[in-house]
Amino acid sequence: MRFSTTARAALIALAACLWAVQPAHAEETDGFDAVDGPNVRVMRHEDGGRTVFTRSPDQRTLTKRTFGANRNLTMVTVYRMDEHGNPLSCRIYDGQREELFKASYGYHRRTGKLIEERLFDARVERIDPETGREMPVRRFIFTYDAQGNRNHPIAINLLPGKTVEEVFDVESSALEENPFDADGKSRAPVNPKARPLGGDR
């Protein structure tokens, strides 16, 4: 039986969706299940939900899909990566694929460690009247302990009148770890010549 190009694309997309909600059977790699070759990882959660990470063959796009215990899709985050596996930016969608937020990341010039995430509202563009630039609605500042482990981020709400918890129902979008970073080594800085966010750190 022959299918048109459109029908083939629809069948492939349907197969991918059906696969995403089926139990995974594969080897485990560093706490993640390696599924369907080198470009898919699954993290299982204690509540019965799971997170599926899929990267593009060129490793420049990483898609994170979060499913609840009922197997319903609850959130999708699409990261744009650099050649070292560092996220440069991301877009965050809800389970109905409505875009909610977009984020950008800033790294330390010498160590390459993540130092700031800026979260922007994708539904309402907020312009800083002093600079004319789009203004983030939330900032996350990252610090590290003496062993180089990332501490819990400091969240700064830039919308006046309410607390962070009242305004947002989303945690930092920063990856705790890259599920495809098998060696666990620190990656090179995104751009060693770049000026870090917020001045020289």
N, C-alpha and C positions, 0 to 999 in steps of 0.2 A: 504494500500500500504506500502511495506517495503522498506527502503532505506539502502544502505551500510553505514558503519561508515564514510567513506569519504564524501559520499553525504550528510549525516546528518550534518557533520561539515560544509560543504559548505553552506547548507541552513541556519544554525544558523548564520554563518558569514554574509550572505547576508541579513538576517533579521535584524541583528544588524546595518548594514550599512544603510538599508532603514529606520530604526527607527531613526538613528542619524540625518537624514535630514527632518524628519517630525515634525510638530508643537507639542510641548509638552503640555499636559493637566494634571496639577497636582497642589498640594498645594504649596505655596511659603514659604520658610524657610530662614529667615535672608538674603533676597535679592536674594536667589537662588530658582529655582523651583526644588522641590523634585520629581523625575521622576523614575518610575519603581522600587519602594522599596528604601531601605536605602543606596544604593551604586551608585546612579546617581544624579547629580545636573546639572542644566542648568543656565547659566548667559546670559541674553539677552543684546545686545549692541544697542546704539542709532542709529547706522548706519544700523540696520537690521540684522547684523551678530549675532553670539552667540558662546559661549564656553560651551562645554559639558565635565564635569568631571565624570570619572568613576573610582571607586576603587575596588580592588579585595576583596573577602570575608574576607581574613585575614588582610586587611587594610595595607598591606606592599607595594602595588603598586597603584599609582594614575596616571591615564592617562587623559591628558588635550587635547581635540581636539577643534581647533578653525575653525569656518566656516565663510565665508564672507557673505555679504547680498544676494549674488546669490546662497547661500547654498553650494558652493564649499569648500572642505576642504583645508585650507591654511597652517595649522601647527599642528603638534602632538608633545606633550612633555610627556615623560614617566618618572615619579619620583619613586625612591626607597625610602621608608619611614622607619623610626624607629618605635618602639612600642609606642612612644608618639605622633606620627603624624608629626614629623619633617622630611623634605626631607633630605636625605643623599647625593643623586646624582640624575642626570637626563640625559636623552638623548633627543635631539631635532631633529625633522624630518620636511621636507617640505611637501607640499600637495601631492607630488608624492611618499612619504615615503622614500626619500633619507635622510640618516642621515647627519646632518650638524654640530652639536655641541654636546659636552657632558660637564656637569658641576658638580662641587663638592662644598659642602657648609661647612663653618666653623662657629661654635657657641661660644658665650661667656661661659666660664667655669662655672660661678656662676649663671648668669641670664637665660642662655639658649637661649638668643636672637641671631638671625642671624647677624654675623658681616662681613662675606666675602663670595663671590661667585667667583669661578675660572672657566672661560669658555675656553674649549679646542676645537680646530678644529678637527672634527672627520674624515675629508677627508685627512688632511696632518698632520703627526706627527712632531712636532717641538721639538727638543731636546736642552736643555740648555747645551752648551759646558762645562760650569764650573761644573755642578752637574751631568750631564748625565741623568737627569730626563726630562720627558715630560714637556714642558713649556706652560703655558696658553697663549692665545692670547688676553685675556681681563680679567680684574679683576673688580669686583664691591665691593666697601666698603660701609657698611651700618652704619649709625649713627641714634641716636634717640633723640627726644626732651625731655624736662623735664617731660612730661606726659608719656613717654615711647612709643610714636608713632614713627614709622619708617619714617625717612626723605627720600627724593629722593636719590637714590644711587649715589655714586661718581664712575664714570667709568674711568678706566685706560687702554688705548690701549697699548699693548706690541709689536705691529708690527710697526717698524720704518717707517717714511716717510709720513704717512697719519693720518688724524684725525679719531676718533672713528666712526663718522657719515659716512665717506667715505668708511671705511672698512666693517662695519657691518650694517645689516638691521634687527637686533634682539635686543630686550630690554633684561633686566635682566630676567632670567627664574625663579627667586625666587617668591614663592607664596605670594601675598599680604595678603591673608588669606586662611586658609584651609576651603573649602566649607562644609566639614563634621564636623568641630569643632563647634558644636551647642552651647556649653556653653561659648565660646569666652574667656576662661581662658588661661593664659599663660601656655605653656606646659613645662614639665621638660626638663632639658638639655639633649642633645643627649647622652653625656657621661661626667658626672660631673668630672671625673678624667683626662679627656683628656686635652692636652695642646692646647690652641686656636691657630689659624693661626696667624702668624706675631708676636709672642711673647706673654707675659703675659698681658692680658687686663682685 
